């Protein structure tokens, strides 16, 4: 995934007043817009007993939670407007997409083989 047209925010001060919107704001809390890695412990190596707890939502879990509209937005962002329309019409959600191979996208969603291949490629790129 490209960081083009995206901002990067890094802070070691977890008490900073500008952090809550990353969990509360509708746009900032969407993993498609802001990738987050929350350190809940020291961000350095210390004693052998020290541990760093990390709260992160993986790409697979993110896609699994997508609604029909969110999946459609993802496809449109990848210039897959036809497949986005078919996905909306058929009520395809992110969790559905995770289990679909090219043949299923063709037979159940009604995509051409070429479009199904492009959807599969976009999904693979997001998950990697």
Secondary structure by P-SEA (a helix, b strand, c coil): cccccbbbbbbccccccccccccccccccccccbbbbbbccccccccccbbbbbbbbcaaaaaaaccaaaaaaaaaaacaaaaaaaaaaacccaaaaaaccaaaaaccccccaaaaaaaaaaaaaaac
